Amino acid sequence: MTKQNTPVDAQRSRLLKRLQLGACTTMEARHELDILGVAPRVHELRHQYGFNIQTLRTTALNPGGRNHRVAQYVLLPGKYKEKI
């Protein structure tokens, strides 16, 4: 992935580095990585850069202690293949 100096490029870069360390929920990406629009960044990493990022559904506590249904993103080996 070519690194450029725009906020969106920086968000994609932070998210990819985080996913290389392990699974990351929407909540974690928002609060730890300061990415409010996580789904669009995942979409770009998949469709523009070919990263094989899979989405699982789970629950997570927000900082206020409330439980929410969220996406958990997992980076897998290989290229992303869209489900038909």
PDB file of N, CA, C and O in Angstrom:
ATOM      1  N   MET A   1       0.846  -1.174   0.000  1.00  0.00           N
ATOM      2  CA  MET A   1       0.000   0.000   0.000  1.00  0.00           C
ATOM      3  C   MET A   1       0.892   1.237   0.000  1.00  0.00           C
ATOM      4  O   MET A   1       1.785   1.373   0.836  1.00  0.00           O
ATOM      5  N   THR A   2       0.639   2.130  -0.943  1.00  0.00           N
ATOM      6  CA  THR A   2       1.397   3.368  -1.023  1.00  0.00           C
ATOM      7  C   THR A   2       0.911   4.319   0.056  1.00  0.00           C
ATOM      8  O   THR A   2      -0.288   4.564   0.190  1.00  0.00           O
ATOM      9  N   LYS A   3       1.847   4.849   0.820  1.00  0.00           N
ATOM     10  CA  LYS A   3       1.486   5.757   1.905  1.00  0.00           C
ATOM     11  C   LYS A   3       1.479   7.187   1.392  1.00  0.00           C
ATOM     12  O   LYS A   3       2.462   7.654   0.817  1.00  0.00           O
ATOM     13  N   GLN A   4       0.371   7.876   1.601  1.00  0.00           N
ATOM     14  CA  GLN A   4       0.249   9.275   1.240  1.00  0.00           C
ATOM     15  C   GLN A   4      -0.050  10.064   2.507  1.00  0.00           C
ATOM     16  O   GLN A   4      -0.240   9.485   3.576  1.00  0.00           O
ATOM     17  N   ASN A   5      -0.090  11.370   2.385  1.00  0.00           N
ATOM     18  CA  ASN A   5      -0.265  12.197   3.572  1.00  0.00           C
ATOM     19  C   ASN A   5      -1.654  12.815   3.658  1.00  0.00           C
ATOM     20  O   ASN A   5      -1.785  14.037   3.722  1.00  0.00           O
ATOM     21  N   THR A   6      -2.680  11.993   3.661  1.00  0.00           N
ATOM     22  CA  THR A   6      -4.029  12.498   3.900  1.00  0.00           C
ATOM     23  C   THR A   6      -4.579  11.770   5.119  1.00  0.00           C
ATOM     24  O   THR A   6      -4.122  10.675   5.447  1.00  0.00           O
ATOM     25  N   PRO A   7      -5.550  12.366   5.787  1.00  0.00           N
ATOM     26  CA  PRO A   7      -6.116  11.705   6.972  1.00  0.00           C
ATOM     27  C   PRO A   7      -6.660  10.303   6.673  1.00  0.00           C
ATOM     28  O   PRO A   7      -6.496   9.395   7.488  1.00  0.00           O
ATOM     29  N   VAL A   8      -7.303  10.118   5.518  1.00  0.00           N
ATOM     30  CA  VAL A   8      -7.861   8.809   5.182  1.00  0.00           C
ATOM     31  C   VAL A   8      -6.746   7.791   4.960  1.00  0.00           C
ATOM     32  O   VAL A   8      -6.850   6.649   5.405  1.00  0.00           O
ATOM     33  N   ASP A   9      -5.684   8.199   4.275  1.00  0.00           N
ATOM     34  CA  ASP A   9      -4.541   7.298   4.065  1.00  0.00           C
ATOM     35  C   ASP A   9      -3.916   6.908   5.397  1.00  0.00           C
ATOM     36  O   ASP A   9      -3.544   5.752   5.599  1.00  0.00           O
ATOM     37  N   ALA A  10      -3.803   7.859   6.295  1.00  0.00           N
ATOM     38  CA  ALA A  10      -3.237   7.580   7.617  1.00  0.00           C
ATOM     39  C   ALA A  10      -4.127   6.616   8.392  1.00  0.00           C
ATOM     40  O   ALA A  10      -3.625   5.732   9.087  1.00  0.00           O
ATOM     41  N   GLN A  11      -5.449   6.779   8.279  1.00  0.00           N
ATOM     42  CA  GLN A  11      -6.379   5.864   8.957  1.00  0.00           C
ATOM     43  C   GLN A  11      -6.245   4.450   8.410  1.00  0.00           C
ATOM     44  O   GLN A  11      -6.202   3.488   9.176  1.00  0.00           O
ATOM     45  N   ARG A  12      -6.179   4.320   7.078  1.00  0.00           N
ATOM     46  CA  ARG A  12      -6.003   2.995   6.474  1.00  0.00           C
ATOM     47  C   ARG A  12      -4.715   2.355   6.959  1.00  0.00           C
ATOM     48  O   ARG A  12      -4.687   1.167   7.279  1.00  0.00           O
ATOM     49  N   SER A  13      -3.663   3.131   7.011  1.00  0.00           N
ATOM     50  CA  SER A  13      -2.363   2.622   7.455  1.00  0.00           C
ATOM     51  C   SER A  13      -2.418   2.153   8.910  1.00  0.00           C
ATOM     52  O   SER A  13      -1.915   1.077   9.233  1.00  0.00           O
ATOM     53  N   ARG A  14      -3.027   2.954   9.786  1.00  0.00           N
ATOM     54  CA  ARG A  14      -3.149   2.571  11.201  1.00  0.00           C
ATOM     55  C   ARG A  14      -3.972   1.300  11.341  1.00  0.00           C
ATOM     56  O   ARG A  14      -3.617   0.409  12.113  1.00  0.00           O
ATOM     57  N   LEU A  15      -5.070   1.214  10.598  1.00  0.00           N
ATOM     58  CA  LEU A  15      -5.937   0.047  10.689  1.00  0.00           C
ATOM     59  C   LEU A  15      -5.216  -1.206  10.192  1.00  0.00           C
ATOM     60  O   LEU A  15      -5.299  -2.258  10.826  1.00  0.00           O
ATOM     61  N   LEU A  16      -4.522  -1.105   9.082  1.00  0.00           N
ATOM     62  CA  LEU A  16      -3.793  -2.263   8.560  1.00  0.00           C
ATOM     63  C   LEU A  16      -2.728  -2.735   9.550  1.00  0.00           C
ATOM     64  O   LEU A  16      -2.601  -3.934   9.800  1.00  0.00           O
ATOM     65  N   LYS A  17      -1.973  -1.810  10.107  1.00  0.00           N
ATOM     66  CA  LYS A  17      -0.946  -2.183  11.103  1.00  0.00           C
ATOM     67  C   LYS A  17      -1.586  -2.870  12.301  1.00  0.00           C
ATOM     68  O   LYS A  17      -1.040  -3.843  12.821  1.00  0.00           O
ATOM     69  N   ARG A  18      -2.737  -2.375  12.746  1.00  0.00           N
ATOM     70  CA  ARG A  18      -3.426  -2.981  13.884  1.00  0.00           C
ATOM     71  C   ARG A  18      -3.922  -4.382  13.544  1.00  0.00           C
ATOM     72  O   ARG A  18      -3.805  -5.296  14.360  1.00  0.00           O
ATOM     73  N   LEU A  19      -4.478  -4.560  12.340  1.00  0.00           N
ATOM     74  CA  LEU A  19      -4.980  -5.870  11.929  1.00  0.00           C
ATOM     75  C   LEU A  19      -3.849  -6.885  11.764  1.00  0.00           C
ATOM     76  O   LEU A  19      -4.065  -8.086  11.923  1.00  0.00           O
ATOM     77  N   GLN A  20      -2.667  -6.416  11.451  1.00  0.00           N
ATOM     78  CA  GLN A  20      -1.519  -7.316  11.343  1.00  0.00           C
ATOM     79  C   GLN A  20      -1.122  -7.873  12.705  1.00  0.00           C
ATOM     80  O   GLN A  20      -0.441  -8.895  12.784  1.00  0.00           O
ATOM     81  N   LEU A  21      -1.543  -7.211  13.770  1.00  0.00           N
ATOM     82  CA  LEU A  21      -1.279  -7.688  15.135  1.00  0.00           C
ATOM     83  C   LEU A  21      -2.351  -8.650  15.633  1.00  0.00           C
ATOM     84  O   LEU A  21      -2.116  -9.412  16.571  1.00  0.00           O
ATOM     85  N   GLY A  22      -3.532  -8.617  15.005  1.00  0.00           N
ATOM     86  CA  GLY A  22      -4.639  -9.485  15.425  1.00  0.00           C
ATOM     87  C   GLY A  22      -5.978  -8.830  15.156  1.00  0.00           C
ATOM     88  O   GLY A  22      -6.048  -7.700  14.672  1.00  0.00           O
ATOM     89  N   ALA A  23      -7.039  -9.555  15.475  1.00  0.00           N
ATOM     90  CA  ALA A  23      -8.403  -9.087  15.231  1.00  0.00           C
ATOM     91  C   ALA A  23      -8.664  -7.758  15.940  1.00  0.00           C
ATOM     92  O   ALA A  23      -8.073  -7.453  16.976  1.00  0.00           O
ATOM     93  N   CYS A  24      -9.568  -6.981  15.347  1.00  0.00           N
ATOM     94  CA  CYS A  24      -9.887  -5.653  15.876  1.00  0.00           C
ATOM     95  C   CYS A  24     -11.374  -5.389  15.677  1.00  0.00           C
ATOM     96  O   CYS A  24     -11.897  -5.586  14.580  1.00  0.00           O
ATOM     97  N   THR A  25     -12.052  -4.948  16.721  1.00  0.00           N
ATOM     98  CA  THR A  25     -13.475  -4.618  16.603  1.00  0.00           C
ATOM     99  C   THR A  25     -13.645  -3.164  16.163  1.00  0.00           C
ATOM    100  O   THR A  25     -12.717  -2.358  16.219  1.00  0.00           O
ATOM    101  N   THR A  26     -14.849  -2.869  15.732  1.00  0.00           N
ATOM    102  CA  THR A  26     -15.190  -1.493  15.372  1.00  0.00           C
ATOM    103  C   THR A  26     -14.933  -0.568  16.558  1.00  0.00           C
ATOM    104  O   THR A  26     -14.388   0.524  16.398  1.00  0.00           O
ATOM    105  N   MET A  27     -15.329  -1.014  17.743  1.00  0.00           N
ATOM    106  CA  MET A  27     -15.161  -0.212  18.957  1.00  0.00           C
ATOM    107  C   MET A  27     -13.677   0.089  19.214  1.00  0.00           C
ATOM    108  O   MET A  27     -13.311   1.222  19.525  1.00  0.00           O
ATOM    109  N   GLU A  28     -12.831  -0.941  19.080  1.00  0.00           N
ATOM    110  CA  GLU A  28     -11.388  -0.759  19.304  1.00  0.00           C
ATOM    111  C   GLU A  28     -10.792   0.206  18.288  1.00  0.00           C
ATOM    112  O   GLU A  28     -10.001   1.078  18.645  1.00  0.00           O
ATOM    113  N   ALA A  29     -11.169   0.052  17.028  1.00  0.00           N
ATOM    114  CA  ALA A  29     -10.625   0.931  15.996  1.00  0.00           C
ATOM    115  C   ALA A  29     -11.045   2.378  16.228  1.00  0.00           C
ATOM    116  O   ALA A  29     -10.258   3.300  16.015  1.00  0.00           O
ATOM    117  N   ARG A  30     -12.275   2.571  16.662  1.00  0.00           N
ATOM    118  CA  ARG A  30     -12.746   3.937  16.920  1.00  0.00           C
ATOM    119  C   ARG A  30     -11.999   4.579  18.085  1.00  0.00           C
ATOM    120  O   ARG A  30     -11.579   5.734  18.003  1.00  0.00           O
ATOM    121  N   HIS A  31     -11.838   3.827  19.164  1.00  0.00           N
ATOM    122  CA  HIS A  31     -11.269   4.420  20.371  1.00  0.00           C
ATOM    123  C   HIS A  31      -9.747   4.365  20.435  1.00  0.00           C
ATOM    124  O   HIS A  31      -9.120   5.302  20.929  1.00  0.00           O
ATOM    125  N   GLU A  32      -9.147   3.294  19.950  1.00  0.00           N
ATOM    126  CA  GLU A  32      -7.685   3.162  20.014  1.00  0.00           C
ATOM    127  C   GLU A  32      -6.982   3.814  18.824  1.00  0.00           C
ATOM    128  O   GLU A  32      -5.886   4.357  18.960  1.00  0.00           O
ATOM    129  N   LEU A  33      -7.631   3.754  17.646  1.00  0.00           N
ATOM    130  CA  LEU A  33      -6.977   4.235  16.424  1.00  0.00           C
ATOM    131  C   LEU A  33      -7.547   5.555  15.915  1.00  0.00           C
ATOM    132  O   LEU A  33      -7.050   6.110  14.935  1.00  0.00           O
ATOM    133  N   ASP A  34      -8.597   6.063  16.584  1.00  0.00           N
ATOM    134  CA  ASP A  34      -9.235   7.321  16.198  1.00  0.00           C
ATOM    135  C   ASP A  34      -9.764   7.268  14.760  1.00  0.00           C
ATOM    136  O   ASP A  34      -9.571   8.197  13.976  1.00  0.00           O
ATOM    137  N   ILE A  35     -10.443   6.147  14.432  1.00  0.00           N
ATOM    138  CA  ILE A  35     -11.062   5.974  13.119  1.00  0.00           C
ATOM    139  C   ILE A  35     -12.568   5.846  13.348  1.00  0.00           C
ATOM    140  O   ILE A  35     -13.038   4.813  13.823  1.00  0.00           O
ATOM    141  N   LEU A  36     -13.312   6.876  13.016  1.00  0.00           N
ATOM    142  CA  LEU A  36     -14.748   6.822  13.240  1.00  0.00           C
ATOM    143  C   LEU A  36     -15.458   6.008  12.170  1.00  0.00           C
ATOM    144  O   LEU A  36     -16.412   5.292  12.473  1.00  0.00           O
ATOM    145  N   GLY A  37     -15.009   6.106  10.923  1.00  0.00           N
ATOM    146  CA  GLY A  37     -15.609   5.355   9.822  1.00  0.00           C
ATOM    147  C   GLY A  37     -14.792   4.108   9.519  1.00  0.00           C
ATOM    148  O   GLY A  37     -14.061   4.064   8.530  1.00  0.00           O
ATOM    149  N   VAL A  38     -14.917   3.102  10.364  1.00  0.00           N
ATOM    150  CA  VAL A  38     -14.103   1.895  10.231  1.00  0.00           C
ATOM    151  C   VAL A  38     -14.499   1.093   8.992  1.00  0.00           C
ATOM    152  O   VAL A  38     -13.631   0.652   8.239  1.00  0.00           O
ATOM    153  N   ALA A  39     -15.798   0.901   8.774  1.00  0.00           N
ATOM    154  CA  ALA A  39     -16.264   0.094   7.643  1.00  0.00           C
ATOM    155  C   ALA A  39     -15.762   0.628   6.293  1.00  0.00           C
ATOM    156  O   ALA A  39     -15.333  -0.173   5.463  1.00  0.00           O
ATOM    157  N   PRO A  40     -15.795   1.935   6.039  1.00  0.00           N
ATOM    158  CA  PRO A  40     -15.257   2.421   4.772  1.00  0.00           C
ATOM    159  C   PRO A  40     -13.754   2.145   4.609  1.00  0.00           C
ATOM    160  O   PRO A  40     -13.292   1.854   3.506  1.00  0.00           O
ATOM    161  N   ARG A  41     -12.997   2.235   5.707  1.00  0.00           N
ATOM    162  CA  ARG A  41     -11.554   1.949   5.612  1.00  0.00           C
ATOM    163  C   ARG A  41     -11.322   0.469   5.303  1.00  0.00           C
ATOM    164  O   ARG A  41     -10.439   0.132   4.515  1.00  0.00           O
ATOM    165  N   VAL A  42     -12.117  -0.421   5.925  1.00  0.00           N
ATOM    166  CA  VAL A  42     -12.011  -1.851   5.650  1.00  0.00           C
ATOM    167  C   VAL A  42     -12.366  -2.115   4.189  1.00  0.00           C
ATOM    168  O   VAL A  42     -11.679  -2.875   3.508  1.00  0.00           O
ATOM    169  N   HIS A  43     -13.426  -1.495   3.717  1.00  0.00           N
ATOM    170  CA  HIS A  43     -13.848  -1.661   2.322  1.00  0.00           C
ATOM    171  C   HIS A  43     -12.721  -1.254   1.373  1.00  0.00           C
ATOM    172  O   HIS A  43     -12.438  -1.965   0.408  1.00  0.00           O
ATOM    173  N   GLU A  44     -12.088  -0.133   1.637  1.00  0.00           N
ATOM    174  CA  GLU A  44     -10.978   0.328   0.788  1.00  0.00           C
ATOM    175  C   GLU A  44      -9.813  -0.652   0.823  1.00  0.00           C
ATOM    176  O   GLU A  44      -9.241  -0.977  -0.217  1.00  0.00           O
ATOM    177  N   LEU A  45      -9.460  -1.123   2.018  1.00  0.00           N
ATOM    178  CA  LEU A  45      -8.350  -2.077   2.123  1.00  0.00           C
ATOM    179  C   LEU A  45      -8.666  -3.358   1.350  1.00  0.00           C
ATOM    180  O   LEU A  45      -7.773  -3.953   0.747  1.00  0.00           O
ATOM    181  N   ARG A  46      -9.903  -3.774   1.364  1.00  0.00           N
ATOM    182  CA  ARG A  46     -10.308  -4.979   0.626  1.00  0.00           C
ATOM    183  C   ARG A  46     -10.306  -4.743  -0.880  1.00  0.00           C
ATOM    184  O   ARG A  46      -9.624  -5.436  -1.635  1.00  0.00           O
ATOM    185  N   HIS A  47     -11.083  -3.751  -1.296  1.00  0.00           N
ATOM    186  CA  HIS A  47     -11.396  -3.593  -2.711  1.00  0.00           C
ATOM    187  C   HIS A  47     -10.359  -2.796  -3.502  1.00  0.00           C
ATOM    188  O   HIS A  47     -10.207  -3.019  -4.703  1.00  0.00           O
ATOM    189  N   GLN A  48      -9.657  -1.893  -2.869  1.00  0.00           N
ATOM    190  CA  GLN A  48      -8.633  -1.127  -3.585  1.00  0.00           C
ATOM    191  C   GLN A  48      -7.251  -1.756  -3.452  1.00  0.00           C
ATOM    192  O   GLN A  48      -6.420  -1.631  -4.352  1.00  0.00           O
ATOM    193  N   TYR A  49      -7.000  -2.440  -2.320  1.00  0.00           N
ATOM    194  CA  TYR A  49      -5.661  -2.969  -2.056  1.00  0.00           C
ATOM    195  C   TYR A  49      -5.619  -4.490  -1.980  1.00  0.00           C
ATOM    196  O   TYR A  49      -4.536  -5.072  -1.916  1.00  0.00           O
ATOM    197  N   GLY A  50      -6.769  -5.138  -1.987  1.00  0.00           N
ATOM    198  CA  GLY A  50      -6.834  -6.598  -2.048  1.00  0.00           C
ATOM    199  C   GLY A  50      -6.574  -7.348  -0.761  1.00  0.00           C
ATOM    200  O   GLY A  50      -6.393  -8.565  -0.796  1.00  0.00           O
ATOM    201  N   PHE A  51      -6.549  -6.666   0.383  1.00  0.00           N
ATOM    202  CA  PHE A  51      -6.299  -7.351   1.647  1.00  0.00           C
ATOM    203  C   PHE A  51      -7.490  -8.229   2.018  1.00  0.00           C
ATOM    204  O   PHE A  51      -8.641  -7.814   1.888  1.00  0.00           O
ATOM    205  N   ASN A  52      -7.205  -9.432   2.476  1.00  0.00           N
ATOM    206  CA  ASN A  52      -8.234 -10.409   2.822  1.00  0.00           C
ATOM    207  C   ASN A  52      -8.689 -10.170   4.262  1.00  0.00           C
ATOM    208  O   ASN A  52      -8.211 -10.809   5.199  1.00  0.00           O
ATOM    209  N   ILE A  53      -9.610  -9.250   4.407  1.00  0.00           N
ATOM    210  CA  ILE A  53     -10.141  -8.897   5.727  1.00  0.00           C
ATOM    211  C   ILE A  53     -11.549  -9.472   5.818  1.00  0.00           C
ATOM    212  O   ILE A  53     -12.423  -9.131   5.021  1.00  0.00           O
ATOM    213  N   GLN A  54     -11.757 -10.343   6.793  1.00  0.00           N
ATOM    214  CA  GLN A  54     -13.060 -10.965   7.001  1.00  0.00           C
ATOM    215  C   GLN A  54     -13.766 -10.271   8.168  1.00  0.00           C
ATOM    216  O   GLN A  54     -13.121  -9.745   9.076  1.00  0.00           O
ATOM    217  N   THR A  55     -15.085 -10.280   8.127  1.00  0.00           N
ATOM    218  CA  THR A  55     -15.898  -9.636   9.153  1.00  0.00           C
ATOM    219  C   THR A  55     -16.693 -10.678   9.925  1.00  0.00           C
ATOM    220  O   THR A  55     -17.382 -11.514   9.340  1.00  0.00           O
ATOM    221  N   LEU A  56     -16.588 -10.614  11.234  1.00  0.00           N
ATOM    222  CA  LEU A  56     -17.376 -11.453  12.131  1.00  0.00           C
ATOM    223  C   LEU A  56     -18.263 -10.517  12.952  1.00  0.00           C
ATOM    224  O   LEU A  56     -17.921  -9.350  13.145  1.00  0.00           O
ATOM    225  N   ARG A  57     -19.377 -11.012  13.425  1.00  0.00           N
ATOM    226  CA  ARG A  57     -20.253 -10.208  14.292  1.00  0.00           C
ATOM    227  C   ARG A  57     -20.056 -10.671  15.731  1.00  0.00           C
ATOM    228  O   ARG A  57     -19.996 -11.867  16.014  1.00  0.00           O
ATOM    229  N   THR A  58     -19.957  -9.706  16.622  1.00  0.00           N
ATOM    230  CA  THR A  58     -19.743 -10.011  18.036  1.00  0.00           C
ATOM    231  C   THR A  58     -20.370  -8.897  18.874  1.00  0.00           C
ATOM    232  O   THR A  58     -21.004  -7.992  18.331  1.00  0.00           O
ATOM    233  N   THR A  59     -20.198  -8.961  20.178  1.00  0.00           N
ATOM    234  CA  THR A  59     -20.642  -7.886  21.074  1.00  0.00           C
ATOM    235  C   THR A  59     -19.424  -7.331  21.799  1.00  0.00           C
ATOM    236  O   THR A  59     -18.446  -8.039  22.039  1.00  0.00           O
ATOM    237  N   ALA A  60     -19.503  -6.058  22.140  1.00  0.00           N
ATOM    238  CA  ALA A  60     -18.404  -5.401  22.857  1.00  0.00           C
ATOM    239  C   ALA A  60     -18.974  -4.299  23.730  1.00  0.00           C
ATOM    240  O   ALA A  60     -20.017  -3.721  23.422  1.00  0.00           O
ATOM    241  N   LEU A  61     -18.289  -4.018  24.807  1.00  0.00           N
ATOM    242  CA  LEU A  61     -18.678  -2.926  25.703  1.00  0.00           C
ATOM    243  C   LEU A  61     -18.080  -1.622  25.199  1.00  0.00           C
ATOM    244  O   LEU A  61     -16.910  -1.567  24.820  1.00  0.00           O
ATOM    245  N   ASN A  62     -18.904  -0.564  25.199  1.00  0.00           N
ATOM    246  CA  ASN A  62     -18.356   0.743  24.874  1.00  0.00           C
ATOM    247  C   ASN A  62     -17.713   1.324  26.138  1.00  0.00           C
ATOM    248  O   ASN A  62     -17.854   0.745  27.215  1.00  0.00           O
ATOM    249  N   PRO A  63     -17.015   2.451  26.026  1.00  0.00           N
ATOM    250  CA  PRO A  63     -16.362   3.026  27.221  1.00  0.00           C
ATOM    251  C   PRO A  63     -17.329   3.327  28.362  1.00  0.00           C
ATOM    252  O   PRO A  63     -16.918   3.393  29.520  1.00  0.00           O
ATOM    253  N   GLY A  64     -18.611   3.511  28.042  1.00  0.00           N
ATOM    254  CA  GLY A  64     -19.603   3.776  29.083  1.00  0.00           C
ATOM    255  C   GLY A  64     -20.163   2.513  29.717  1.00  0.00           C
ATOM    256  O   GLY A  64     -20.998   2.591  30.618  1.00  0.00           O
ATOM    257  N   GLY A  65     -19.709   1.339  29.255  1.00  0.00           N
ATOM    258  CA  GLY A  65     -20.131   0.088  29.851  1.00  0.00           C
ATOM    259  C   GLY A  65     -21.355  -0.551  29.216  1.00  0.00           C
ATOM    260  O   GLY A  65     -21.873  -1.538  29.739  1.00  0.00           O
ATOM    261  N   ARG A  66     -21.828  -0.011  28.099  1.00  0.00           N
ATOM    262  CA  ARG A  66     -22.993  -0.599  27.417  1.00  0.00           C
ATOM    263  C   ARG A  66     -22.538  -1.605  26.367  1.00  0.00           C
ATOM    264  O   ARG A  66     -21.531  -1.405  25.688  1.00  0.00           O
ATOM    265  N   ASN A  67     -23.294  -2.679  26.250  1.00  0.00           N
ATOM    266  CA  ASN A  67     -23.000  -3.731  25.294  1.00  0.00           C
ATOM    267  C   ASN A  67     -23.586  -3.375  23.922  1.00  0.00           C
ATOM    268  O   ASN A  67     -24.727  -2.921  23.833  1.00  0.00           O
ATOM    269  N   HIS A  68     -22.812  -3.581  22.862  1.00  0.00           N
ATOM    270  CA  HIS A  68     -23.267  -3.296  21.501  1.00  0.00           C
ATOM    271  C   HIS A  68     -22.865  -4.431  20.571  1.00  0.00           C
ATOM    272  O   HIS A  68     -21.845  -5.087  20.780  1.00  0.00           O
ATOM    273  N   ARG A  69     -23.683  -4.658  19.534  1.00  0.00           N
ATOM    274  CA  ARG A  69     -23.296  -5.573  18.459  1.00  0.00           C
ATOM    275  C   ARG A  69     -22.330  -4.807  17.565  1.00  0.00           C
ATOM    276  O   ARG A  69     -22.642  -3.702  17.120  1.00  0.00           O
ATOM    277  N   VAL A  70     -21.169  -5.378  17.300  1.00  0.00           N
ATOM    278  CA  VAL A  70     -20.145  -4.716  16.485  1.00  0.00           C
ATOM    279  C   VAL A  70     -19.532  -5.714  15.519  1.00  0.00           C
ATOM    280  O   VAL A  70     -19.727  -6.924  15.634  1.00  0.00           O
ATOM    281  N   ALA A  71     -18.788  -5.177  14.570  1.00  0.00           N
ATOM    282  CA  ALA A  71     -18.021  -6.016  13.658  1.00  0.00           C
ATOM    283  C   ALA A  71     -16.643  -6.263  14.262  1.00  0.00           C
ATOM    284  O   ALA A  71     -16.062  -5.389  14.905  1.00  0.00           O
ATOM    285  N   GLN A  72     -16.142  -7.457  14.043  1.00  0.00           N
ATOM    286  CA  GLN A  72     -14.762  -7.773  14.394  1.00  0.00           C
ATOM    287  C   GLN A  72     -14.073  -8.121  13.082  1.00  0.00           C
ATOM    288  O   GLN A  72     -14.515  -9.009  12.353  1.00  0.00           O
ATOM    289  N   TYR A  73     -12.994  -7.420  12.791  1.00  0.00           N
ATOM    290  CA  TYR A  73     -12.276  -7.601  11.532  1.00  0.00           C
ATOM    291  C   TYR A  73     -11.034  -8.443  11.771  1.00  0.00           C
ATOM    292  O   TYR A  73     -10.313  -8.256  12.752  1.00  0.00           O
ATOM    293  N   VAL A  74     -10.798  -9.382  10.845  1.00  0.00           N
ATOM    294  CA  VAL A  74      -9.664 -10.296  10.943  1.00  0.00           C
ATOM    295  C   VAL A  74      -8.933 -10.284   9.605  1.00  0.00           C
ATOM    296  O   VAL A  74      -9.546 -10.483   8.556  1.00  0.00           O
ATOM    297  N   LEU A  75      -7.627 -10.051   9.645  1.00  0.00           N
ATOM    298  CA  LEU A  75      -6.799 -10.090   8.443  1.00  0.00           C
ATOM    299  C   LEU A  75      -6.319 -11.512   8.236  1.00  0.00           C
ATOM    300  O   LEU A  75      -5.666 -12.092   9.105  1.00  0.00           O
ATOM    301  N   LEU A  76      -6.646 -12.070   7.079  1.00  0.00           N
ATOM    302  CA  LEU A  76      -6.239 -13.427   6.728  1.00  0.00           C
ATOM    303  C   LEU A  76      -5.241 -13.392   5.580  1.00  0.00           C
ATOM    304  O   LEU A  76      -5.151 -12.394   4.865  1.00  0.00           O
ATOM    305  N   PRO A  77      -4.488 -14.478   5.397  1.00  0.00           N
ATOM    306  CA  PRO A  77      -3.543 -14.526   4.282  1.00  0.00           C
ATOM    307  C   PRO A  77      -4.278 -14.545   2.933  1.00  0.00           C
ATOM    308  O   PRO A  77      -5.451 -14.910   2.865  1.00  0.00           O
ATOM    309  N   GLY A  78      -3.595 -14.158   1.891  1.00  0.00           N
ATOM    310  CA  GLY A  78      -4.149 -14.207   0.551  1.00  0.00           C
ATOM    311  C   GLY A  78      -4.898 -12.951   0.191  1.00  0.00           C
ATOM    312  O   GLY A  78      -4.978 -12.005   0.975  1.00  0.00           O
ATOM    313  N   LYS A  79      -5.446 -12.955  -1.009  1.00  0.00           N
ATOM    314  CA  LYS A  79      -6.207 -11.817  -1.535  1.00  0.00           C
ATOM    315  C   LYS A  79      -7.678 -11.942  -1.190  1.00  0.00           C
ATOM    316  O   LYS A  79      -8.194 -13.051  -1.045  1.00  0.00           O
ATOM    317  N   TYR A  80      -8.350 -10.821  -1.057  1.00  0.00           N
ATOM    318  CA  TYR A  80      -9.781 -10.793  -0.770  1.00  0.00           C
ATOM    319  C   TYR A  80     -10.555 -11.303  -1.973  1.00  0.00           C
ATOM    320  O   TYR A  80     -10.311 -10.883  -3.104  1.00  0.00           O
ATOM    321  N   LYS A  81     -11.495 -12.218  -1.721  1.00  0.00           N
ATOM    322  CA  LYS A  81     -12.389 -12.704  -2.755  1.00  0.00           C
ATOM    323  C   LYS A  81     -13.803 -12.417  -2.311  1.00  0.00           C
ATOM    324  O   LYS A  81     -14.253 -12.885  -1.265  1.00  0.00           O
ATOM    325  N   GLU A  82     -14.497 -11.639  -3.125  1.00  0.00           N
ATOM    326  CA  GLU A  82     -15.864 -11.256  -2.801  1.00  0.00           C
ATOM    327  C   GLU A  82     -16.775 -12.477  -2.846  1.00  0.00           C
ATOM    328  O   GLU A  82     -16.653 -13.318  -3.736  1.00  0.00           O
ATOM    329  N   LYS A  83     -17.683 -12.570  -1.888  1.00  0.00           N
ATOM    330  CA  LYS A  83     -18.654 -13.656  -1.874  1.00  0.00           C
ATOM    331  C   LYS A  83     -19.693 -13.415  -2.962  1.00  0.00           C
ATOM    332  O   LYS A  83     -20.152 -12.290  -3.156  1.00  0.00           O
ATOM    333  N   ILE A  84     -20.050 -14.456  -3.650  1.00  0.00           N
ATOM    334  CA  ILE A  84     -21.020 -14.322  -4.745  1.00  0.00           C
ATOM    335  C   ILE A  84     -22.376 -14.811  -4.291  1.00  0.00           C
ATOM    336  O   ILE A  84     -23.333 -14.784  -5.064  1.00  0.00           O
TER     337      ILE A  84
END
